[in-house]
């Protein structure tokens, strides 16, 4: 990999879809040797307004790539493509 993509999972408290997304993002990032971050939107008015109906949301290098049910294979392809530039 040439570039280590920034992977951020936007979540809310008490979100059952967020639990599954956390596991999926964690598996993909770990398998590719990458770090990832989680950000709660509950305490950020701008993020809460922008993503209120779409959480969980995965951002790769700041671009929204998936939401609600995170597709593991698609996320892997997206991150690998971002890493190649």
Biopython code that builds the backbone (N, CA, C, O; Angstrom):
import numpy as np
from Bio.PDB.StructureBuilder import StructureBuilder

atoms = [
    (1, "UNK", "N", (0.837, -1.179, 0.000)),
    (1, "UNK", "CA", (0.000, 0.000, 0.000)),
    (1, "UNK", "C", (0.885, 1.246, 0.000)),
    (1, "UNK", "O", (1.915, 1.291, 0.672)),
    (2, "UNK", "N", (0.480, 2.222, -0.738)),
    (2, "UNK", "CA", (1.239, 3.457, -0.867)),
    (2, "UNK", "C", (0.788, 4.493, 0.142)),
    (2, "UNK", "O", (1.613, 5.211, 0.707)),
    (3, "UNK", "N", (-0.494, 4.578, 0.373)),
    (3, "UNK", "CA", (-1.108, 5.601, 1.219)),
    (3, "UNK", "C", (-1.944, 4.896, 2.283)),
    (3, "UNK", "O", (-2.669, 3.952, 1.968)),
    (4, "UNK", "N", (-1.856, 5.335, 3.527)),
    (4, "UNK", "CA", (-2.687, 4.763, 4.588)),
    (4, "UNK", "C", (-3.966, 5.589, 4.683)),
    (4, "UNK", "O", (-3.957, 6.672, 5.269)),
    (5, "UNK", "N", (-5.062, 5.096, 4.118)),
    (5, "UNK", "CA", (-6.310, 5.853, 4.134)),
    (5, "UNK", "C", (-6.810, 6.100, 5.559)),
    (5, "UNK", "O", (-6.637, 5.266, 6.448)),
    (6, "UNK", "N", (-7.425, 7.250, 5.749)),
    (6, "UNK", "CA", (-8.053, 7.570, 7.029)),
    (6, "UNK", "C", (-9.462, 6.975, 7.019)),
    (6, "UNK", "O", (-10.283, 7.324, 6.171)),
    (7, "UNK", "N", (-9.733, 6.086, 7.954)),
    (7, "UNK", "CA", (-11.038, 5.440, 8.056)),
    (7, "UNK", "C", (-11.711, 5.930, 9.334)),
    (7, "UNK", "O", (-11.172, 5.769, 10.428)),
    (8, "UNK", "N", (-12.884, 6.524, 9.189)),
    (8, "UNK", "CA", (-13.632, 7.030, 10.338)),
    (8, "UNK", "C", (-15.046, 6.471, 10.283)),
    (8, "UNK", "O", (-15.715, 6.533, 9.252)),
    (9, "UNK", "N", (-15.485, 5.928, 11.405)),
    (9, "UNK", "CA", (-16.842, 5.417, 11.546)),
    (9, "UNK", "C", (-17.625, 6.400, 12.404)),
    (9, "UNK", "O", (-17.285, 6.626, 13.565)),
    (10, "UNK", "N", (-18.674, 6.984, 11.831)),
    (10, "UNK", "CA", (-19.549, 7.891, 12.571)),
    (10, "UNK", "C", (-20.680, 7.080, 13.195)),
    (10, "UNK", "O", (-21.364, 6.322, 12.507)),
    (11, "UNK", "N", (-20.869, 7.247, 14.510)),
    (11, "UNK", "CA", (-21.867, 6.462, 15.230)),
    (11, "UNK", "C", (-22.688, 7.335, 16.158)),
    (11, "UNK", "O", (-22.415, 8.522, 16.338)),
    (12, "UNK", "N", (-23.702, 6.712, 16.742)),
    (12, "UNK", "CA", (-24.526, 7.334, 17.786)),
    (12, "UNK", "C", (-24.552, 6.392, 18.979)),
    (12, "UNK", "O", (-24.248, 5.206, 18.853)),
    (13, "UNK", "N", (-24.908, 6.916, 20.108)),
    (13, "UNK", "CA", (-25.112, 6.079, 21.289)),
    (13, "UNK", "C", (-26.347, 5.209, 21.074)),
    (13, "UNK", "O", (-27.287, 5.609, 20.387)),
    (14, "UNK", "N", (-26.335, 4.031, 21.660)),
    (14, "UNK", "CA", (-27.491, 3.120, 21.627)),
    (14, "UNK", "C", (-27.947, 2.815, 20.203)),
    (14, "UNK", "O", (-29.143, 2.833, 19.913)),
    (15, "UNK", "N", (-27.009, 2.541, 19.333)),
    (15, "UNK", "CA", (-27.299, 2.272, 17.924)),
    (15, "UNK", "C", (-26.911, 0.832, 17.613)),
    (15, "UNK", "O", (-25.725, 0.501, 17.582)),
    (16, "UNK", "N", (-27.902, -0.027, 17.383)),
    (16, "UNK", "CA", (-27.598, -1.438, 17.128)),
    (16, "UNK", "C", (-26.848, -1.642, 15.808)),
    (16, "UNK", "O", (-26.013, -2.542, 15.713)),
    (17, "UNK", "N", (-27.129, -0.834, 14.804)),
    (17, "UNK", "CA", (-26.398, -0.943, 13.541)),
    (17, "UNK", "C", (-24.933, -0.526, 13.716)),
    (17, "UNK", "O", (-24.049, -1.013, 13.011)),
    (18, "UNK", "N", (-24.697, 0.378, 14.661)),
    (18, "UNK", "CA", (-23.331, 0.847, 14.904)),
    (18, "UNK", "C", (-22.461, -0.269, 15.468)),
    (18, "UNK", "O", (-21.270, -0.339, 15.164)),
    (19, "UNK", "N", (-23.042, -1.138, 16.282)),
    (19, "UNK", "CA", (-22.283, -2.273, 16.828)),
    (19, "UNK", "C", (-21.766, -3.156, 15.703)),
    (19, "UNK", "O", (-20.587, -3.510, 15.676)),
    (20, "UNK", "N", (-22.643, -3.512, 14.778)),
    (20, "UNK", "CA", (-22.252, -4.359, 13.643)),
    (20, "UNK", "C", (-21.234, -3.637, 12.766)),
    (20, "UNK", "O", (-20.277, -4.253, 12.297)),
    (21, "UNK", "N", (-21.430, -2.347, 12.542)),
    (21, "UNK", "CA", (-20.505, -1.576, 11.712)),
    (21, "UNK", "C", (-19.123, -1.520, 12.350)),
    (21, "UNK", "O", (-18.112, -1.614, 11.655)),
    (22, "UNK", "N", (-19.077, -1.369, 13.657)),
    (22, "UNK", "CA", (-17.818, -1.327, 14.399)),
    (22, "UNK", "C", (-17.031, -2.621, 14.165)),
    (22, "UNK", "O", (-15.821, -2.592, 13.938)),
    (23, "UNK", "N", (-17.727, -3.742, 14.224)),
    (23, "UNK", "CA", (-17.075, -5.036, 14.004)),
    (23, "UNK", "C", (-16.558, -5.153, 12.572)),
    (23, "UNK", "O", (-15.438, -5.609, 12.344)),
    (24, "UNK", "N", (-17.380, -4.737, 11.610)),
    (24, "UNK", "CA", (-16.994, -4.822, 10.196)),
    (24, "UNK", "C", (-15.789, -3.941, 9.898)),
    (24, "UNK", "O", (-14.818, -4.398, 9.296)),
    (25, "UNK", "N", (-15.848, -2.694, 10.313)),
    (25, "UNK", "CA", (-14.742, -1.767, 10.063)),
    (25, "UNK", "C", (-13.475, -2.270, 10.752)),
    (25, "UNK", "O", (-12.386, -2.206, 10.183)),
    (26, "UNK", "N", (-13.621, -2.763, 11.959)),
    (26, "UNK", "CA", (-12.474, -3.298, 12.689)),
    (26, "UNK", "C", (-11.815, -4.462, 11.967)),
    (26, "UNK", "O", (-10.589, -4.529, 11.879)),
    (27, "UNK", "N", (-12.628, -5.380, 11.450)),
    (27, "UNK", "CA", (-12.078, -6.531, 10.717)),
    (27, "UNK", "C", (-11.322, -6.088, 9.478)),
    (27, "UNK", "O", (-10.207, -6.545, 9.227)),
    (28, "UNK", "N", (-11.931, -5.191, 8.697)),
    (28, "UNK", "CA", (-11.291, -4.731, 7.454)),
    (28, "UNK", "C", (-9.995, -4.001, 7.769)),
    (28, "UNK", "O", (-8.960, -4.287, 7.166)),
    (29, "UNK", "N", (-10.040, -3.072, 8.696)),
    (29, "UNK", "CA", (-8.840, -2.300, 9.026)),
    (29, "UNK", "C", (-7.736, -3.208, 9.547)),
    (29, "UNK", "O", (-6.580, -3.074, 9.145)),
    (30, "UNK", "N", (-8.083, -4.124, 10.432)),
    (30, "UNK", "CA", (-7.074, -5.023, 10.993)),
    (30, "UNK", "C", (-6.450, -5.899, 9.907)),
    (30, "UNK", "O", (-5.235, -6.098, 9.887)),
    (31, "UNK", "N", (-7.273, -6.415, 9.017)),
    (31, "UNK", "CA", (-6.750, -7.301, 7.971)),
    (31, "UNK", "C", (-5.817, -6.565, 7.015)),
    (31, "UNK", "O", (-4.956, -7.182, 6.389)),
    (32, "UNK", "N", (-5.986, -5.244, 6.898)),
    (32, "UNK", "CA", (-5.133, -4.448, 6.011)),
    (32, "UNK", "C", (-4.018, -3.729, 6.769)),
    (32, "UNK", "O", (-3.239, -2.979, 6.180)),
    (33, "UNK", "N", (-3.950, -3.965, 8.078)),
    (33, "UNK", "CA", (-2.908, -3.340, 8.889)),
    (33, "UNK", "C", (-3.085, -1.844, 9.061)),
    (33, "UNK", "O", (-2.107, -1.103, 9.158)),
    (34, "UNK", "N", (-4.347, -1.398, 9.100)),
    (34, "UNK", "CA", (-4.637, 0.034, 9.194)),
    (34, "UNK", "C", (-5.312, 0.380, 10.514)),
    (34, "UNK", "O", (-5.957, -0.457, 11.144)),
    (35, "UNK", "N", (-5.147, 1.618, 10.907)),
    (35, "UNK", "CA", (-5.859, 2.162, 12.067)),
    (35, "UNK", "C", (-7.191, 2.725, 11.592)),
    (35, "UNK", "O", (-7.354, 3.041, 10.413)),
    (36, "UNK", "N", (-8.136, 2.850, 12.507)),
    (36, "UNK", "CA", (-9.399, 3.500, 12.198)),
    (36, "UNK", "C", (-9.872, 4.219, 13.447)),
    (36, "UNK", "O", (-9.396, 3.942, 14.548)),
    (37, "UNK", "N", (-10.801, 5.132, 13.279)),
    (37, "UNK", "CA", (-11.312, 5.915, 14.406)),
    (37, "UNK", "C", (-12.834, 5.892, 14.397)),
    (37, "UNK", "O", (-13.468, 5.725, 13.355)),
    (38, "UNK", "N", (-13.393, 6.063, 15.568)),
    (38, "UNK", "CA", (-14.842, 6.170, 15.707)),
    (38, "UNK", "C", (-15.164, 7.547, 16.260)),
    (38, "UNK", "O", (-14.481, 8.041, 17.159)),
    (39, "UNK", "N", (-16.198, 8.160, 15.724)),
    (39, "UNK", "CA", (-16.612, 9.479, 16.192)),
    (39, "UNK", "C", (-18.112, 9.471, 16.437)),
    (39, "UNK", "O", (-18.897, 9.162, 15.541)),
    (40, "UNK", "N", (-18.504, 9.817, 17.666)),
    (40, "UNK", "CA", (-19.920, 9.953, 17.994)),
    (40, "UNK", "C", (-20.443, 11.258, 17.424)),
    (40, "UNK", "O", (-19.809, 12.303, 17.569)),
    (41, "UNK", "N", (-21.596, 11.200, 16.778)),
    (41, "UNK", "CA", (-22.163, 12.443, 16.240)),
    (41, "UNK", "C", (-23.111, 13.101, 17.237)),
    (41, "UNK", "O", (-23.551, 14.229, 17.012)),
    (42, "UNK", "N", (-23.432, 12.422, 18.327)),
    (42, "UNK", "CA", (-24.402, 12.935, 19.297)),
    (42, "UNK", "C", (-24.032, 14.307, 19.857)),
    (42, "UNK", "O", (-24.907, 15.132, 20.122)),
    (43, "UNK", "N", (-22.742, 14.544, 20.034)),
    (43, "UNK", "CA", (-22.301, 15.787, 20.657)),
    (43, "UNK", "C", (-21.767, 16.809, 19.653)),
    (43, "UNK", "O", (-21.157, 17.806, 20.037)),
    (44, "UNK", "N", (-22.001, 16.553, 18.371)),
    (44, "UNK", "CA", (-21.528, 17.459, 17.321)),
    (44, "UNK", "C", (-22.730, 17.856, 16.467)),
    (44, "UNK", "O", (-23.188, 17.074, 15.633)),
    (45, "UNK", "N", (-23.231, 19.046, 16.669)),
    (45, "UNK", "CA", (-24.465, 19.493, 16.004)),
    (45, "UNK", "C", (-24.360, 19.424, 14.485)),
    (45, "UNK", "O", (-25.320, 19.034, 13.820)),
    (46, "UNK", "N", (-23.219, 19.794, 13.931)),
    (46, "UNK", "CA", (-23.059, 19.773, 12.471)),
    (46, "UNK", "C", (-23.122, 18.350, 11.928)),
    (46, "UNK", "O", (-23.821, 18.084, 10.951)),
    (47, "UNK", "N", (-22.389, 17.438, 12.564)),
    (47, "UNK", "CA", (-22.420, 16.045, 12.108)),
    (47, "UNK", "C", (-23.791, 15.425, 12.329)),
    (47, "UNK", "O", (-24.279, 14.675, 11.483)),
    (48, "UNK", "N", (-24.411, 15.732, 13.459)),
    (48, "UNK", "CA", (-25.740, 15.179, 13.755)),
    (48, "UNK", "C", (-26.759, 15.634, 12.715)),
    (48, "UNK", "O", (-27.611, 14.853, 12.292)),
    (49, "UNK", "N", (-26.672, 16.885, 12.308)),
    (49, "UNK", "CA", (-27.600, 17.391, 11.291)),
    (49, "UNK", "C", (-27.325, 16.749, 9.929)),
    (49, "UNK", "O", (-28.252, 16.370, 9.213)),
    (50, "UNK", "N", (-26.062, 16.633, 9.588)),
    (50, "UNK", "CA", (-25.686, 16.112, 8.268)),
    (50, "UNK", "C", (-25.972, 14.617, 8.116)),
    (50, "UNK", "O", (-26.401, 14.173, 7.051)),
    (51, "UNK", "N", (-25.735, 13.835, 9.185)),
    (51, "UNK", "CA", (-25.811, 12.377, 9.073)),
    (51, "UNK", "C", (-26.904, 11.739, 9.926)),
    (51, "UNK", "O", (-26.899, 10.522, 10.110)),
    (52, "UNK", "N", (-27.822, 12.515, 10.441)),
    (52, "UNK", "CA", (-28.814, 12.022, 11.401)),
    (52, "UNK", "C", (-29.532, 10.752, 10.963)),
    (52, "UNK", "O", (-29.737, 9.851, 11.777)),
    (53, "UNK", "N", (-29.912, 10.665, 9.711)),
    (53, "UNK", "CA", (-30.696, 9.526, 9.231)),
    (53, "UNK", "C", (-29.856, 8.428, 8.595)),
    (53, "UNK", "O", (-30.410, 7.438, 8.116)),
    (54, "UNK", "N", (-28.544, 8.573, 8.576)),
    (54, "UNK", "CA", (-27.700, 7.621, 7.856)),
    (54, "UNK", "C", (-26.756, 6.819, 8.743)),
    (54, "UNK", "O", (-26.072, 5.927, 8.241)),
    (55, "UNK", "N", (-26.693, 7.098, 10.021)),
    (55, "UNK", "CA", (-25.742, 6.462, 10.927)),
    (55, "UNK", "C", (-26.016, 4.968, 11.040)),
    (55, "UNK", "O", (-27.176, 4.563, 11.107)),
    (56, "UNK", "N", (-24.983, 4.147, 11.062)),
    (56, "UNK", "CA", (-23.569, 4.474, 11.006)),
    (56, "UNK", "C", (-23.117, 4.839, 9.593)),
    (56, "UNK", "O", (-23.699, 4.403, 8.600)),
    (57, "UNK", "N", (-22.069, 5.646, 9.536)),
    (57, "UNK", "CA", (-21.499, 6.104, 8.270)),
    (57, "UNK", "C", (-20.001, 5.824, 8.290)),
    (57, "UNK", "O", (-19.334, 6.051, 9.300)),
    (58, "UNK", "N", (-19.478, 5.332, 7.180)),
    (58, "UNK", "CA", (-18.028, 5.146, 7.052)),
    (58, "UNK", "C", (-17.492, 6.211, 6.099)),
    (58, "UNK", "O", (-17.981, 6.377, 4.982)),
    (59, "UNK", "N", (-16.475, 6.923, 6.572)),
    (59, "UNK", "CA", (-15.755, 7.889, 5.752)),
    (59, "UNK", "C", (-14.368, 7.330, 5.473)),
    (59, "UNK", "O", (-13.691, 6.853, 6.383)),
    (60, "UNK", "N", (-13.951, 7.387, 4.231)),
    (60, "UNK", "CA", (-12.588, 7.005, 3.853)),
    (60, "UNK", "C", (-11.953, 8.240, 3.239)),
    (60, "UNK", "O", (-12.402, 8.745, 2.210)),
    (61, "UNK", "N", (-10.906, 8.712, 3.885)),
    (61, "UNK", "CA", (-10.253, 9.959, 3.481)),
    (61, "UNK", "C", (-11.258, 11.102, 3.367)),
    (61, "UNK", "O", (-11.186, 11.916, 2.446)),
    (62, "UNK", "N", (-12.197, 11.154, 4.315)),
    (62, "UNK", "CA", (-13.164, 12.247, 4.395)),
    (62, "UNK", "C", (-14.362, 12.136, 3.476)),
    (62, "UNK", "O", (-15.223, 13.016, 3.480)),
    (63, "UNK", "N", (-14.438, 11.062, 2.679)),
    (63, "UNK", "CA", (-15.535, 10.883, 1.732)),
    (63, "UNK", "C", (-16.464, 9.786, 2.247)),
    (63, "UNK", "O", (-16.016, 8.695, 2.601)),
    (64, "UNK", "N", (-17.761, 10.086, 2.284)),
    (64, "UNK", "CA", (-18.729, 9.087, 2.723)),
    (64, "UNK", "C", (-18.751, 7.927, 1.736)),
    (64, "UNK", "O", (-18.960, 8.128, 0.539)),
    (65, "UNK", "N", (-18.535, 6.710, 2.241)),
    (65, "UNK", "CA", (-18.449, 5.543, 1.380)),
    (65, "UNK", "C", (-19.553, 4.527, 1.612)),
    (65, "UNK", "O", (-19.864, 3.747, 0.711)),
    (66, "UNK", "N", (-20.151, 4.513, 2.789)),
    (66, "UNK", "CA", (-21.216, 3.553, 3.078)),
    (66, "UNK", "C", (-21.976, 4.036, 4.305)),
    (66, "UNK", "O", (-21.466, 4.835, 5.090)),
    (67, "UNK", "N", (-23.202, 3.541, 4.461)),
    (67, "UNK", "CA", (-23.978, 3.881, 5.653)),
    (67, "UNK", "C", (-24.982, 2.774, 5.935)),
    (67, "UNK", "O", (-25.206, 1.886, 5.112)),
    (68, "UNK", "N", (-25.585, 2.851, 7.125)),
    (68, "UNK", "CA", (-26.508, 1.861, 7.684)),
    (68, "UNK", "C", (-25.850, 0.501, 7.842)),
    (68, "UNK", "O", (-25.228, 0.246, 8.874)),
    (69, "UNK", "N", (-25.963, -0.366, 6.873)),
    (69, "UNK", "CA", (-25.340, -1.689, 6.961)),
    (69, "UNK", "C", (-24.066, -1.641, 6.123)),
    (69, "UNK", "O", (-24.116, -1.521, 4.899)),
    (70, "UNK", "N", (-22.937, -1.736, 6.795)),
    (70, "UNK", "CA", (-21.651, -1.589, 6.121)),
    (70, "UNK", "C", (-21.287, -2.898, 5.425)),
    (70, "UNK", "O", (-21.200, -3.948, 6.062)),
    (71, "UNK", "N", (-21.078, -2.824, 4.126)),
    (71, "UNK", "CA", (-20.732, -3.996, 3.332)),
    (71, "UNK", "C", (-19.219, -4.223, 3.419)),
    (71, "UNK", "O", (-18.428, -3.398, 2.962)),
    (72, "UNK", "N", (-18.836, -5.346, 4.011)),
    (72, "UNK", "CA", (-17.420, -5.615, 4.273)),
    (72, "UNK", "C", (-16.587, -5.691, 2.993)),
    (72, "UNK", "O", (-15.508, -5.102, 2.921)),
    (73, "UNK", "N", (-17.073, -6.405, 1.993)),
    (73, "UNK", "CA", (-16.315, -6.549, 0.743)),
    (73, "UNK", "C", (-16.166, -5.204, 0.041)),
    (73, "UNK", "O", (-15.093, -4.892, -0.474)),
    (74, "UNK", "N", (-17.220, -4.414, 0.015)),
    (74, "UNK", "CA", (-17.149, -3.096, -0.635)),
    (74, "UNK", "C", (-16.185, -2.182, 0.114)),
    (74, "UNK", "O", (-15.405, -1.458, -0.505)),
    (75, "UNK", "N", (-16.237, -2.215, 1.446)),
    (75, "UNK", "CA", (-15.331, -1.379, 2.238)),
    (75, "UNK", "C", (-13.882, -1.782, 1.976)),
    (75, "UNK", "O", (-13.017, -0.920, 1.823)),
    (76, "UNK", "N", (-13.614, -3.077, 1.923)),
    (76, "UNK", "CA", (-12.253, -3.549, 1.653)),
    (76, "UNK", "C", (-11.765, -3.038, 0.289)),
    (76, "UNK", "O", (-10.646, -2.535, 0.179)),
    (77, "UNK", "N", (-12.602, -3.167, -0.746)),
    (77, "UNK", "CA", (-12.224, -2.683, -2.091)),
    (77, "UNK", "C", (-11.975, -1.168, -2.071)),
    (77, "UNK", "O", (-11.024, -0.681, -2.681)),
    (78, "UNK", "N", (-12.832, -0.439, -1.370)),
    (78, "UNK", "CA", (-12.706, 1.024, -1.297)),
    (78, "UNK", "C", (-11.404, 1.442, -0.617)),
    (78, "UNK", "O", (-10.694, 2.329, -1.090)),
    (79, "UNK", "N", (-11.110, 0.785, 0.499)),
    (79, "UNK", "CA", (-9.884, 1.134, 1.244)),
    (79, "UNK", "C", (-8.648, 0.741, 0.438)),
    (79, "UNK", "O", (-7.676, 1.494, 0.387)),
    (80, "UNK", "N", (-8.680, -0.426, -0.186)),
    (80, "UNK", "CA", (-7.531, -0.845, -0.999)),
    (80, "UNK", "C", (-7.314, 0.108, -2.171)),
    (80, "UNK", "O", (-6.173, 0.438, -2.493)),
    (81, "UNK", "N", (-8.380, 0.550, -2.803)),
    (81, "UNK", "CA", (-8.261, 1.510, -3.923)),
    (81, "UNK", "C", (-7.714, 2.833, -3.433)),
    (81, "UNK", "O", (-6.879, 3.442, -4.101)),
    (82, "UNK", "N", (-8.178, 3.295, -2.261)),
    (82, "UNK", "CA", (-7.686, 4.552, -1.701)),
    (82, "UNK", "C", (-6.199, 4.442, -1.358)),
    (82, "UNK", "O", (-5.451, 5.408, -1.504)),
    (83, "UNK", "N", (-5.782, 3.275, -0.906)),
    (83, "UNK", "CA", (-4.382, 3.065, -0.549)),
    (83, "UNK", "C", (-3.478, 3.123, -1.784)),
    (83, "UNK", "O", (-2.335, 3.571, -1.705)),
    (84, "UNK", "N", (-3.991, 2.677, -2.894)),
    (84, "UNK", "CA", (-3.198, 2.719, -4.143)),
    (84, "UNK", "C", (-3.166, 4.115, -4.749)),
    (84, "UNK", "O", (-2.297, 4.446, -5.555)),
    (85, "UNK", "N", (-4.142, 4.929, -4.337)),
    (85, "UNK", "CA", (-4.194, 6.298, -4.855)),
    (85, "UNK", "C", (-4.971, 6.327, -6.068)),
    (85, "UNK", "O", (-5.140, 7.389, -6.668)),
]
sb = StructureBuilder()
sb.init_structure("model")
sb.init_model(0)
sb.init_chain("A")
sb.init_seg("    ")
for serial, (resi, resn, name, xyz) in enumerate(atoms, 1):
    if name == "N":
        sb.init_residue(resn, " ", resi, " ")
    sb.init_atom(name, np.array(xyz, "f"), 0.0, 1.0, " ", f" {name:<3s}", serial, name[0])
structure = sb.get_structure()
